[in-house]
Amino acid sequence: MHPLHFQHSKERDINVYRYLPGTRTAVTRHWPGLFQEWPPGPTPFTEYAVNNNNMEEVAVYTGLVWRLTAGLARYAIPTYYREEAAQALGREPVLVDWEYDIEADDPHAVGDNGFVPGRSTADSRRPDARHAVDRAGLFDLSAPRDLVRLLHAVLSDASSEVTLFAVAPGPARLKELVASLSGSSRPSLPSVIRDAEVFVDLTIGIDVDYYDAVSVASHADLQPRLDALAIDFARRIEAFEGCVDNLTDVGAFLRAIPELSGIDLDVE
């Protein structure tokens, strides 16, 4: 079985695929330098949100999410840490009323709570609309580095979560997406995404008894694409693990990660 094995099911008349690694992450042989002090300058965390707790698998997730959603416009909600995400990205989001919620405190299953009311770390003493506490933030992602910046913002709790909506490009579709995530009526995922559009929820466990989970949904059959990506990542992971002991410093590690993730962080 490939390291990235997705379980398929039909939920609410939509195809759902879940990758639940449990205690065995996609990359099992880690660079020893992750557990050493890093010199000043670019680090595994600044460049790829990789540290000695959430390790090289985070780079694999970034590559998986980005490659799976190629050709679509990407918009993401960083659960709860809206203000931190705005600071990391250097821009304000579109405020929406609903965000998605996955609980990954079981190594073999997730609690899929669907859409829940948005919330944020915004200061409740600033009641203006720009800093509304009880709203989520929808950010456009133009390059995979934007996804890494969102991970920087959320990787500070027991479990972190970023939800990505990959939809047809264009301002009209964005307006419709925002409308579907706004208002008093709880959205339904099958109505939020259409046709071959893709929904991805990336949950990363940080504390003990919290686990990673990648949840993917689409009206389209994504199994062939997921299988092809799984085969490719198996090759990439094997190659990385084969050379990991030869990475002599942070610079060498950073040069190896693009081949592991399959993406250039600054290229669409």
Number of C-alpha atoms within 10 A of each C-alpha: 7 14 19 25 17 20 12 16 13 11 12 10 11 17 18 23 23 20 19 23 19 19 12 12 18 21 22 14 16 16 22 13 18 20 11 9 8 13 9 6 8 13 18 21 16 13 16 27 23 20 16 15 11 17 21 27 20 23 23 25 20 23 23 20 21 24 18 18 18 12 14 17 19 24 23 23 28 28 25 24 25 29 22 19 26 19 13 16 21 10 12 16 20 15 22 22 24 27 26 23 20 22 19 25 19 15 16 13 16 19 11 12 10 14 17 13 17 23 20 20 17 19 11 12 9 11 11 9 9 13 18 19 21 17 24 29 28 27 24 21 19 14 16 22 21 19 29 22 22 28 26 20 24 20 18 12 12 13 21 25 28 25 23 27 23 26 23 19 12 10 9 9 13 17 10 12 19 18 14 20 25 20 12 9 10 16 20 13 20 17 12 17 21 16 13 16 19 24 26 23 22 22 24 25 22 17 13 9 14 20 27 29 27 24 20 23 26 22 19 14 16 18 15 9 11 19 15 11 19 19 15 15 24 19 14 20 21 16 14 22 16 11 12 18 13 11 17 12 14 19 13 12 19 16 11 16 20 17 17 24 24 19 21 14 19 10 9 14
